[in-house]
Amino acid sequence: MMNKIIDLNKLDKSNWQSFTFEQIATKISKTVQPSEAGVDVYVGLEHIDANDIHIRRKGIPTAVKGGKLRCSPGDVIFGKRRAYQRKAAIVDFEGICSAHAFVFRAIPEVIEPKLFPFFLHSDQFMHRMIDISVGGLSPTINWGDLKHQEFLLPPKEQQVEIAELLWAMDDVIGAENKMAVTNNRLMDGFVEDVIHGRYLNQSGVKQTKIGDIPDEWDVVNMQDIVTVNDGAHHTPTYTDKGIPFLRVTDIQKELIDLAKVKFVSEEEHRELCKRCKPERGDILFSKNGTIGISKIVNWDWEFSTFVSLALLKIKDKEILDINYLKLILDSIHIRKEIRRRGKQGTITNLHLEEIRLFRIPLPPIDKQREISESTMSIGSLIETTNLKISSSKSLQKSLINQVF
């Protein structure tokens, strides 16, 4: 429990001190071959979510090759490539991680280790990392530039108090995430029951590559019912205003905040839309980074999409219901398809051709609508919980930026 309430709006920074980053944290540089590491866990940047201090997915060393970095409990893995993705997460295991990351270990005499990961997620730190990144297609941070960067830190006693406040907020987010997991499992179970059980006793049954389904249903490839287009092939030049440019991080949220998305000029937007023109009734589907996120385009404003997003356009809405398609794209059925097409157990991206070959159970249109309607209550619960998580994360981010 905190001994006193901290008013972050009135933080007195007159006694704060400036430190270079190499005084704040040590860079752990021990490189090992996966086969010689003697650990069971590998973490690539694809396993780390943007704006999340926790590692929620892991890989295995046997699935990767080349030199990797050792990491230990308490360290923080920080993505040094494409810093704008804002990837920094706490390690809670003995393992190895991508060489495209830094492994940082807080120096406790200077910064409270429990505060350190929040400091790395502050806008001040992340924006500085973007500013010092060098390179074109894959901008990267050099340690030689980073270690000399200076940052203001509060006294140690105050750091402990601030860390307690931020971790209390993280506990709230953790509880909401557990509820989201429960809701998603409920939805997964329902959809699996629908696909492979609920309707089987009402008619004849046939065997397919995805299991037993009713006779009047079909199994089709995605390309049979949907046109799959690509987003931009390069990161565009961002502008202060213009046409919204959506990325995976934007469609992860329940509601897209136009005040926080990137923008491109109208000229560049027209060029990008020569490849694909998103419209109401289409679906965006992430194929890089955090794979498998889908979002129905249910707005009329113009926008462009990032290289990590594919655009799915229904060919015939008399055959395929968009809400049913969204339900299937979010289901464990498609996650199995993604894993089936992953290379060596590690999935960092999906090619368009792989998405086109996803196998989809296709009931008659009236059954699709019936299935979609029957999931509305669970979907509403999922949406409400996700909105709570989004709100809590926004509050946590606001608290971090009030401190740093």
C-alpha positions as CSV (number, residue, x, y, z in Angstrom):
1,M,0.0,0.0,0.0
2,M,1.1,3.5,-0.7
3,N,1.8,5.7,2.3
4,K,0.4,8.8,0.6
5,I,-1.5,9.9,-2.5
6,I,0.7,11.3,-5.3
7,D,-0.7,14.2,-7.2
8,L,0.9,13.7,-10.6
9,N,-0.5,17.0,-11.8
10,K,1.7,18.8,-9.2
11,L,4.9,16.9,-9.3
12,D,7.8,19.0,-8.1
13,K,10.7,18.2,-10.3
14,S,13.1,20.8,-8.9
15,N,15.1,18.0,-7.1
16,W,15.1,15.6,-10.0
17,Q,18.4,14.7,-11.5
18,S,19.6,14.1,-15.1
19,F,21.2,10.8,-16.0
20,T,22.5,9.4,-19.3
21,F,20.9,6.2,-20.3
22,E,24.0,4.1,-19.7
23,Q,23.8,5.3,-16.1
24,I,20.2,4.2,-15.9
25,A,20.5,0.8,-17.5
26,T,23.0,-1.8,-18.5
27,K,22.8,-3.3,-22.0
28,I,23.1,-7.1,-21.8
29,S,25.0,-8.3,-24.8
30,K,25.7,-12.0,-24.3
31,T,25.0,-13.8,-27.6
32,V,24.4,-17.5,-27.8
33,Q,23.3,-20.0,-30.4
34,P,19.8,-21.3,-29.7
35,S,21.0,-24.9,-29.7
36,E,23.6,-24.1,-27.1
37,A,21.5,-21.8,-24.9
38,G,20.2,-24.5,-22.5
39,V,16.8,-22.7,-22.2
40,D,13.2,-23.5,-23.3
41,V,12.0,-20.0,-24.2
42,Y,12.6,-17.8,-27.2
43,V,11.0,-14.3,-27.6
44,G,11.0,-12.5,-30.9
45,L,9.6,-9.1,-31.5
46,E,6.5,-10.7,-33.0
47,H,5.8,-12.1,-29.5
48,I,5.7,-8.6,-28.0
49,D,2.6,-6.4,-28.3
50,A,2.8,-2.6,-28.8
51,N,2.4,-0.5,-25.6
52,D,2.4,-3.6,-23.4
53,I,5.0,-4.2,-20.6
54,H,4.2,-8.0,-20.5
55,I,5.2,-10.8,-22.8
56,R,2.0,-12.7,-23.6
57,R,3.4,-15.2,-26.2
58,K,6.6,-17.1,-26.5
59,G,8.4,-19.3,-29.0
60,I,10.9,-22.1,-28.7
61,P,14.7,-22.0,-29.4
62,T,14.6,-25.0,-31.8
63,A,12.4,-22.9,-34.1
64,V,15.0,-20.2,-34.7
65,K,18.6,-20.0,-36.0
66,G,21.5,-17.5,-35.7
67,G,22.9,-15.7,-32.6
68,K,20.4,-14.6,-30.0
69,L,20.6,-12.6,-26.8
70,R,20.4,-14.1,-23.3
71,C,17.8,-12.6,-21.0
72,S,16.9,-13.2,-17.4
73,P,14.0,-12.4,-15.0
74,G,13.7,-8.6,-14.5
75,D,15.4,-7.7,-17.8
76,V,13.4,-5.7,-20.4
77,I,13.4,-6.6,-24.1
78,F,13.3,-3.5,-26.2
79,G,12.7,-3.5,-29.9
80,K,15.6,-1.5,-31.4
81,R,14.2,-1.8,-35.0
82,R,11.1,0.2,-35.9
83,A,10.9,2.0,-32.5
84,Y,7.6,3.5,-33.5
85,Q,6.1,0.0,-32.8
86,R,6.7,0.8,-29.1
87,K,7.8,-2.7,-28.0
88,A,9.3,-3.1,-24.5
89,A,8.4,-5.9,-22.2
90,I,9.6,-7.4,-18.9
91,V,11.3,-10.8,-18.9
92,D,10.0,-13.4,-16.3
93,F,12.1,-16.4,-17.5
94,E,15.5,-17.5,-18.4
95,G,15.6,-17.5,-22.1
96,I,16.8,-16.0,-25.4
97,C,15.5,-13.2,-27.5
98,S,15.8,-11.7,-31.0
99,A,19.1,-10.0,-31.8
100,H,16.9,-7.2,-33.3
101,A,16.2,-6.1,-29.7
102,F,18.2,-4.6,-26.8
103,V,18.2,-6.4,-23.5
104,F,18.2,-3.8,-20.7
105,R,18.8,-4.3,-17.0
106,A,17.9,-1.5,-14.7
107,I,20.7,-0.1,-12.5
108,P,18.9,-0.1,-9.1
109,E,21.1,2.6,-7.6
110,V,19.7,5.0,-10.2
111,I,16.2,3.8,-11.1
112,E,13.7,1.6,-9.3
113,P,13.6,-1.7,-11.4
114,K,9.8,-1.8,-11.0
115,L,9.6,1.7,-12.5
116,F,12.0,1.1,-15.3
117,P,9.6,-0.6,-17.8
118,F,7.1,2.2,-17.4
119,F,9.9,4.8,-18.0
120,L,10.7,3.0,-21.3
121,H,7.1,3.3,-22.4
122,S,6.9,7.0,-21.8
123,D,6.3,9.2,-24.8
124,Q,9.4,11.2,-23.9
125,F,11.6,8.0,-24.2
126,M,9.8,6.5,-27.2
127,H,9.9,9.7,-29.2
128,R,13.6,10.1,-28.4
129,M,14.2,6.6,-29.7
130,I,12.4,7.4,-33.0
131,D,14.4,10.6,-33.4
132,I,17.8,8.8,-33.0
133,S,16.8,5.8,-35.2
134,V,18.8,5.5,-38.4
135,G,18.0,3.8,-41.7
136,G,15.2,3.7,-44.3
137,L,13.0,0.7,-44.5
138,S,13.9,-0.6,-41.0
139,P,15.1,2.3,-38.9
140,T,17.3,1.0,-36.0
141,I,18.7,2.5,-32.8
142,N,22.4,2.4,-32.3
143,W,23.7,1.8,-28.7
144,G,26.4,4.4,-29.3
145,D,23.7,7.1,-29.8
146,L,21.3,5.8,-27.1
147,K,23.7,5.5,-24.2
148,H,24.5,9.3,-24.2
149,Q,20.8,10.4,-24.2
150,E,19.9,12.2,-20.9
151,F,16.7,11.9,-18.9
152,L,15.4,13.4,-15.7
153,L,14.5,11.0,-12.9
154,P,12.9,11.6,-9.5
155,P,14.6,10.7,-6.2
156,K,14.5,7.0,-5.4
157,E,11.9,7.3,-2.7
158,Q,9.5,9.0,-5.0
159,Q,10.3,6.4,-7.8
160,V,9.1,3.7,-5.4
161,E,5.8,5.5,-4.8
162,I,5.2,6.2,-8.5
163,A,6.0,2.5,-9.3
164,E,3.4,1.4,-6.8
165,L,0.8,3.6,-8.4
166,L,1.5,2.4,-11.9
167,W,1.6,-1.3,-10.9
168,A,-1.8,-0.8,-9.2
169,M,-3.1,0.4,-12.5
170,D,-1.5,-2.6,-14.2
171,D,-3.3,-4.9,-11.8
172,V,-6.6,-3.5,-13.0
173,I,-5.6,-4.0,-16.6
174,G,-4.5,-7.6,-15.7
175,A,-7.9,-8.4,-14.2
176,E,-9.7,-7.0,-17.2
177,N,-7.4,-9.0,-19.6
178,K,-8.4,-12.2,-17.7
179,M,-12.0,-11.4,-18.2
180,A,-11.3,-10.8,-21.9
181,V,-9.6,-14.2,-22.1
182,T,-12.7,-15.9,-20.5
183,N,-15.0,-14.1,-22.9
184,N,-12.9,-15.1,-25.9
185,R,-12.8,-18.7,-24.8
186,L,-16.6,-18.6,-24.5
187,M,-16.9,-17.3,-28.0
188,D,-14.3,-19.8,-29.3
189,G,-16.3,-22.7,-27.7
190,F,-19.5,-21.5,-29.2
191,V,-18.2,-21.1,-32.7
192,E,-16.4,-24.5,-32.6
193,D,-19.7,-26.0,-31.4
194,V,-21.6,-24.3,-34.3
195,I,-19.1,-25.5,-36.9
196,H,-18.7,-29.0,-35.8
197,G,-21.7,-29.9,-33.6
198,R,-24.8,-27.8,-33.2
199,Y,-26.3,-28.4,-36.7
200,L,-25.1,-32.0,-37.2
201,N,-28.2,-33.7,-35.9
202,Q,-30.5,-31.7,-38.1
203,S,-29.5,-33.1,-41.4
204,G,-27.0,-35.4,-43.1
205,V,-23.4,-35.1,-42.3
206,K,-20.3,-35.1,-44.6
207,Q,-16.6,-35.4,-43.8
208,T,-14.3,-32.6,-44.9
209,K,-10.8,-31.4,-44.4
210,I,-11.9,-29.3,-41.4
211,G,-14.1,-32.1,-39.9
212,D,-17.7,-33.2,-40.1
213,I,-20.2,-30.5,-41.2
214,P,-23.8,-30.6,-42.3
215,D,-24.5,-31.7,-45.9
216,E,-25.9,-28.4,-47.0
217,W,-22.7,-26.6,-45.9
218,D,-19.6,-26.2,-48.0
219,V,-15.9,-25.8,-47.3
220,V,-14.4,-23.1,-49.5
221,N,-11.0,-21.4,-49.8
222,M,-11.0,-17.7,-48.8
223,Q,-10.3,-16.7,-52.4
224,D,-13.5,-18.4,-53.5
225,I,-15.7,-15.9,-51.6
226,V,-13.4,-13.0,-50.9
227,T,-11.0,-10.8,-52.9
228,V,-7.7,-10.4,-50.9
229,N,-5.8,-7.3,-51.6
230,D,-2.6,-5.9,-50.2
231,G,-2.1,-2.6,-48.4
232,A,0.9,-0.2,-48.9
233,H,4.2,-1.8,-49.7
234,H,6.2,0.8,-48.0
235,T,5.9,3.2,-45.0
236,P,4.6,6.5,-46.5
237,T,5.7,10.0,-45.6
238,Y,3.4,11.0,-42.7
239,T,1.8,14.5,-42.6
240,D,0.2,16.5,-39.8
241,K,-3.1,16.3,-41.5
242,G,-4.7,14.7,-44.5
243,I,-6.0,11.2,-45.1
244,P,-5.9,8.7,-42.1
245,F,-3.4,5.9,-42.6
246,L,-4.4,2.8,-40.5
247,R,-1.8,0.4,-39.0
248,V,-2.2,-2.8,-37.0
249,T,-2.0,-0.8,-33.7
250,D,-5.0,1.3,-34.9
251,I,-7.3,-1.6,-35.7
252,Q,-6.4,-3.4,-32.4
253,K,-8.6,-0.9,-30.6
254,E,-12.4,-1.3,-30.4
255,L,-12.8,2.4,-31.5
256,I,-10.3,4.0,-33.9
257,D,-9.1,7.3,-32.4
258,L,-8.6,9.6,-35.4
259,A,-6.8,12.0,-33.0
260,K,-4.0,9.5,-32.7
261,V,-3.7,7.9,-36.1
262,K,-1.0,8.8,-38.7
263,F,-1.9,10.8,-41.8
264,V,-0.7,10.9,-45.4
265,S,-1.3,13.5,-48.1
266,E,-4.2,13.2,-50.5
267,E,-1.7,12.7,-53.4
268,E,0.0,9.8,-51.6
269,H,-3.4,8.4,-50.6
270,R,-4.5,8.3,-54.2
271,E,-1.3,6.4,-55.1
272,L,-1.7,3.9,-52.3
273,C,-5.3,3.3,-53.2
274,K,-4.3,2.2,-56.7
275,R,-3.3,-1.1,-54.9
276,C,-6.5,-1.3,-52.8
277,K,-9.3,1.1,-52.0
278,P,-10.9,0.3,-48.6
279,E,-14.7,0.9,-48.4
280,R,-17.5,0.3,-46.0
281,G,-18.3,-3.5,-45.8
282,D,-14.7,-4.6,-46.3
283,I,-12.6,-6.2,-43.6
284,L,-9.0,-5.3,-42.6
285,F,-6.9,-8.3,-41.5
286,S,-3.4,-8.1,-40.0
287,K,-0.8,-10.2,-41.7
288,N,2.4,-9.0,-40.0
289,G,3.4,-8.4,-36.4
290,T,0.3,-9.3,-34.4
291,I,-1.3,-11.6,-36.9
292,G,-5.0,-12.4,-37.2
293,I,-6.6,-9.2,-36.0
294,S,-9.7,-8.3,-38.1
295,K,-11.9,-5.2,-38.2
296,I,-15.0,-4.5,-40.3
297,V,-14.9,-1.2,-42.1
298,N,-18.1,0.3,-40.8
299,W,-17.4,4.0,-41.6
300,D,-17.4,6.1,-44.7
301,W,-14.3,8.3,-44.4
302,E,-11.4,7.7,-46.7
303,F,-8.3,6.1,-45.5
304,S,-5.2,4.0,-46.5
305,T,-3.7,0.9,-45.0
306,F,-0.3,-0.1,-43.8
307,V,1.9,-2.9,-45.3
308,S,0.9,-5.1,-42.4
309,L,-2.7,-5.1,-43.3
310,A,-4.6,-7.1,-46.0
311,L,-7.9,-5.9,-47.3
312,L,-10.7,-8.5,-47.7
313,K,-13.6,-7.6,-50.1
314,I,-16.7,-9.9,-50.2
315,K,-17.4,-11.0,-53.7
316,D,-21.1,-11.7,-53.3
317,K,-23.1,-10.6,-50.2
318,E,-25.9,-12.9,-51.1
319,I,-23.6,-15.8,-50.4
320,L,-21.5,-14.5,-47.6
321,D,-22.6,-12.4,-44.5
322,I,-19.9,-10.0,-43.3
323,N,-20.6,-10.6,-39.6
324,Y,-20.3,-14.3,-40.1
325,L,-17.0,-13.9,-41.9
326,K,-15.7,-11.6,-39.0
327,L,-16.8,-14.3,-36.6
328,I,-14.8,-17.0,-38.4
329,L,-11.8,-14.8,-38.8
330,D,-11.7,-14.2,-35.1
331,S,-12.2,-17.9,-34.2
332,I,-9.9,-20.6,-33.1
333,H,-10.5,-22.2,-36.5
334,I,-8.6,-19.4,-38.3
335,R,-5.9,-19.4,-35.6
336,K,-5.3,-23.1,-36.5
337,E,-5.1,-22.2,-40.2
338,I,-2.5,-19.5,-39.3
339,R,-0.4,-22.0,-37.3
340,R,-0.7,-24.6,-40.0
341,R,0.8,-22.2,-42.5
342,G,3.6,-20.9,-40.1
343,K,7.2,-21.7,-40.9
344,Q,9.1,-23.8,-38.4
345,G,6.6,-22.9,-35.7
346,T,7.4,-19.2,-35.7
347,I,4.9,-16.9,-37.5
348,T,6.1,-13.4,-38.3
349,N,4.0,-12.7,-41.3
350,L,1.4,-14.3,-43.7
351,H,1.6,-14.0,-47.4
352,L,-1.5,-13.0,-49.3
353,E,-1.5,-16.4,-51.0
354,E,-1.7,-18.1,-47.6
355,I,-4.7,-16.0,-46.6
356,R,-6.4,-16.7,-49.9
357,L,-6.1,-20.5,-49.1
358,F,-7.7,-20.3,-45.7
359,R,-10.4,-23.0,-45.5
360,I,-13.8,-21.5,-44.5
361,P,-16.9,-23.4,-43.4
362,L,-19.8,-21.9,-45.5
363,P,-23.4,-22.5,-44.4
364,P,-26.3,-21.2,-46.4
365,I,-26.7,-17.4,-45.9
366,D,-29.7,-17.8,-43.6
367,K,-27.7,-20.0,-41.3
368,Q,-24.8,-17.6,-41.4
369,R,-27.1,-14.8,-40.2
370,E,-28.6,-17.0,-37.6
371,I,-25.1,-17.9,-36.2
372,S,-24.1,-14.3,-36.2
373,E,-27.2,-13.2,-34.3
374,S,-26.8,-15.9,-31.7
375,T,-23.4,-14.6,-30.8
376,M,-24.5,-11.0,-30.3
377,S,-24.7,-11.2,-26.5
378,I,-21.2,-12.8,-26.2
379,G,-19.9,-10.3,-28.7
380,S,-21.4,-7.4,-26.7
381,L,-19.7,-8.7,-23.6
382,I,-16.3,-8.9,-25.4
383,E,-16.7,-5.4,-26.8
384,T,-17.6,-4.0,-23.4
385,T,-14.5,-5.6,-21.8
386,N,-12.2,-4.5,-24.6
387,L,-13.5,-0.9,-24.2
388,K,-12.7,-1.1,-20.5
389,I,-9.2,-2.4,-21.2
390,S,-8.6,0.3,-23.8
391,S,-9.8,3.0,-21.3
392,S,-7.6,1.6,-18.5
393,K,-4.6,1.4,-20.8
394,S,-5.2,5.0,-21.9
395,L,-5.3,6.1,-18.2
396,Q,-2.1,4.2,-17.5
397,K,-0.4,5.8,-20.4
398,S,-1.6,9.2,-19.3
399,L,-0.2,8.5,-15.8
400,I,3.2,7.5,-17.3
401,N,3.4,10.6,-19.3
402,Q,2.4,12.8,-16.4
403,V,5.5,11.5,-14.6
404,F,8.0,11.6,-17.4
